[in-house]
C-alpha cells in the first residue's frame, strides 16, 4: 500500500510536559521508518522480519518513535483502485423529478444529486467500492425505480482540478482552552469512570469529534464484556454487531488493527473504505463518516484505544492527528494507574510545626 507520509515531528499541537527526546534515531529506527513507508499497516511480525530484529524490539521501538519523536503514519489509497465513481443522467416521469432526486440523495453511495435542464432531469454522482457494486446500483436502484424512464451512465476516470479538489472537506475545530482545562493542573477524577468521562470530554469538546469510544482490551479476544470502557454517542447495537463480525472472521476491525500495530488509523470515509468493507451497512446505520483510532501507550504496554467519530466527511491532517495523539499520551499514564499497570503518584506529606 502506498504511504503518503511517515514523519517524526515534535512540538505540534498540545504540548505534554515531560516528553523529551531521549536519543537520536539509529539504524534500526531508520529501517523501521523505511518499512512503514512501504506498508503503513504491516504487522509487527512482518516488520521484524524486514528489519531483522525481534517482534518485541519492533513494539518497543515503534512505541518510542511515537512517544519521543511523534511518529505518524498516513495512508492514501489511489482513487482509481479504491472506488468506482459514476455519474448518472436520468430521465424521469413527468412531475416526478423531485421524488426521484430525494430518493437517490438518501442513498449512502450517492455523493450529490442535481436537478438539471436540457437532455436530462436529474444528475447523480455516486462512489462504489468496485465496478460490480456500481452496476448493481444502476440496475437494482436506478433503473428499477418506477419513476425513472431512462438512465445514462458515465464512468469518472480522473480529475484535473477545480475548487472541490483543491479545498476538500473541513477539519474539526480544536478548542485549546477546553483541552487546557482538562489537562493542566492536578487530576480531578477520583476513579476510572470519572477518568474515562474526562477523556471523552477532551475528545468531543476539545478535539471536535462527534462521538467517542474507549476500549481497554483487544476486540474478538473473548472479553466482550470488558473491552469497552466508555462510549459516548455510539450505540450498543452497533458495537454488538461489529464485534460479532470480528469474532466470526468477516472483518478485523479498526480497533483490533490498532491493538496489533500500535499505530493510529485514519479512515477518511468509513462508508466506502475497503478496511470497513464488511461493516459498511453498520456504519451507514450508525450515521458516522470519518473515524480516527489512537493507541494509548504506557511504555511498551498498550493500555487502551480511543476511537473518535465524525458525522460529516472530515479532513484530519498530520497536525490534528499529532495533537490528538498528544492528548491520548497525556491520559495514558492515568489509565495505566487505574488498571494497575503503573505505580501510584507520590504524595508529599505535609509537615506542620508549632511556634
Secondary structure, 3 states (H helix, E strand, C coil): CCEEEEEECCCCCCCCCCCCCCCCCCHHHHHHHHHHHHCCCCCHHHHHHHHCCCHHHHHHHHHHHHHHHCEEEEECCCHHHHCEEEEEEEEECCCCHHHHHHHHHCCCCEEEEEECCCCCCEEEEEEECCHHHHHHHHHHHHCCCCCEEEEEEEEECCCCCCHHHHHCCCCCCCCHHHHHHHHCCCCCCCCHHHHHHHHHHHHHHHCCCCEEEEECCCCCCCCCCCCEEEEECCCHHHHHHHHHHHHCCCCCCHHHHHHHHCCCEEECCCCCCHHHHHHHHHHHHHCCCEEEEEEEEECCEEEEEEEEEECCCCCCCHHHHHHHHHHHHHHHHHHHHHCCCCCCCCCCCCCCCCC
